[in-house]
Amino acid sequence: MSRRRRCFEEGQGAALHPPGPEAPDPHHLGADKMTPLRIGIAGLGTVGAGVVKLLRDNADIIAARAGRPITITAVSARNKAADRGVPLHDYAWETDATALATRDDVDVVVELIGGSEGPAKILAEKALGHGKHLVTANKALLAVHGAALAQAAEERNLTIAYEAAVAGGIPVIKTLREGLAANRIARLAGILNGTCNYILTTMREEKRDFADVLADAQKLGYAEADPAFDIDGVDAAHKLAVLATLAFGQQIAFDSLHIEGIRAISALDIHFAEELGYRIKLLGIAREHFGRIELRVHPAMVPQSSLLAAVDGVFNAVLIEGDFAGSIFLQGRGAGAGPTASAVVADIIDLARGTQIPVWGTAAKNLTPAATIPMAEHTGLYFIRLMVVDQPGVLADVTAILRDHGISLETMLQHGRKPGEAVPIVLVTHDTNEASVAAAIKFITALPAVLEPPALIRIES
Ligand SMILES: NC(=O)c1ccc[n+]([C@@H]2O[C@H](COP(=O)([O-])OP(=O)(O)OC[C@H]3O[C@@H](n4cnc5c(N)ncnc54)[C@H](OP(=O)(O)O)[C@@H]3O)[C@@H](O)[C@H]2O)c1
């Protein structure tokens, strides 16, 4: 059983309307308000089963708000025999998910399999190729193939809806694409991975180290058996790429993102961050700067008084700065059956209402490749923590290297003396450049008194 499946509450709701008669023109959204919108769902895991449950439990209000019933006609997953906590006998079963794309009684294909390649991609392409609208929660697919899929959709006057792909139940896609449609977006920053936020929060609250908390998170079902995608920042980067494409109306090459995860964060650094008035969060940051875009995912120190610092546990949050709207801050559950299904079904309701908005907020053919800012050009404050042998001259050597690289210090912390033993020294720089810091760190690491590679954490104002 997957971790998120455990959050899923068992229960039966009001039965969905049975599959209705064939719509005269299934692609003409909202054409006939009495004609059910017919969906085929591929993937019945945490999200897929959650969508079935939500469509059943809230069928009445969903139909009222959509202006017409929404019916599931067919479903697909790998294992037909699996108990998914929801009754599936009303729906046709497709062993091959791509068959949903060719069924005459499916208007909208809902892809909830996951992965940027393989069955999800084949299904998405086939659905669009056969004139079906696509609803997906798949950020990996969108981050890597979003521009091409949008082009394929728009050539056929079809929609791809993906509210669930970023920050689960938080309506951040709608906020960017609709609510802030008139704004130039200067910057967005988000806590986009609940697993990382849970680990960092627990490390801080319980003063425990990363490996220990990760092991517990896996036992509790908050982290996958293979946690790499989450803790190495890839999942957050997929979401950032989606948000940045929407925010800046440009095509983002996924490999142009700077991505670092949280494996190297220690309890000691969290302790020093607290002492300096910061919290450590895994942030995804996108910023437009003179026509180029900075795109980075990495652990960052944020002031304890900031909104992002207060987002703890599995919660996600996104801060967006529009030139006319000012700052918008959204917070909520970024994963789990309920919140994610809520976002998927909101997309389906939009389709039933006949709402059609360009996939990326602007015509896909207008998405030009983004010019991105290399990480070496990043400028900001840096937290550097060294482990050194406490002996005369070490600090002088370190500060000389920093001076030679044009780096000045705002703060230095060293608690007590332990002559001849290992002690931590913390340095906080003034505004400086990433390339200079990286070069200085190489020299500092080579000093005989420096016992391990320094910890380096960027500070966000
Ligand atoms: N879980 C969340 O909280 C969450 C939040 C936001 C977005 N998402 C996204 O939602 C998508 C689904 O995530 P999930 O957590 O629901 O995943 P999951 O629990 O692993 O479920 C995946 C489902 O896909 C089915 N599947 C796998 N290969 C298939 C194939 N070739 N043909 C048909 N079905 C296939 C699986 O079938 P079996 O069950 O038979 O193995 C399973 O039902 C992903 O893109 C994920 O990134 C998830």
The ligand as an ORCA input file, in Angstrom:
! r2SCAN-3c Opt
* xyz 0 1
  N      -0.023     11.193     -4.505
  C      -0.126     12.515     -4.419
  O      -0.379     13.050     -3.351
  C       0.067     13.343     -5.644
  C      -0.020     14.751     -5.533
  C       0.082     15.543     -6.682
  C       0.313     14.945     -7.900
  N       0.450     13.581     -7.974
  C       0.681     12.991     -9.282
  O      -0.433     12.169     -9.602
  C       0.000     11.077    -10.412
  C      -0.423      9.770     -9.740
  O       0.188      9.702     -8.473
  P      -0.258      8.612     -7.370
  O       0.371      9.043     -6.103
  O      -1.700      8.380     -7.425
  O       0.512      7.330     -7.904
  P       0.266      5.814     -7.475
  O      -0.439      5.723     -6.168
  O       1.576      5.140     -7.628
  O      -0.738      5.302     -8.609
  C      -0.353      5.121     -9.941
  C      -1.428      4.347    -10.639
  O      -1.060      4.175    -11.995
  C      -1.327      2.840    -12.366
  N      -0.457      2.453    -13.460
  C       0.888      2.325    -13.477
  N       1.299      1.961    -14.707
  C       0.189      1.873    -15.470
  C      -0.049      1.509    -16.803
  N       0.952      1.202    -17.628
  N      -1.329      1.509    -17.246
  C      -2.354      1.823    -16.413
  N      -2.191      2.172    -15.135
  C      -0.925      2.188    -14.674
  C      -1.095      2.016    -11.130
  O      -1.769      0.797    -11.239
  P      -1.798     -0.299    -10.052
  O      -2.483      0.377     -8.897
  O      -2.601     -1.426    -10.581
  O      -0.377     -0.627     -9.773
  C      -1.669      2.938    -10.064
  O      -3.043      2.730     -9.922
  C       1.505     11.252    -10.571
  O       1.774     11.962    -11.755
  C       1.891     12.086     -9.362
  O       3.064     12.847     -9.572
  C       0.331     12.786     -6.876
*
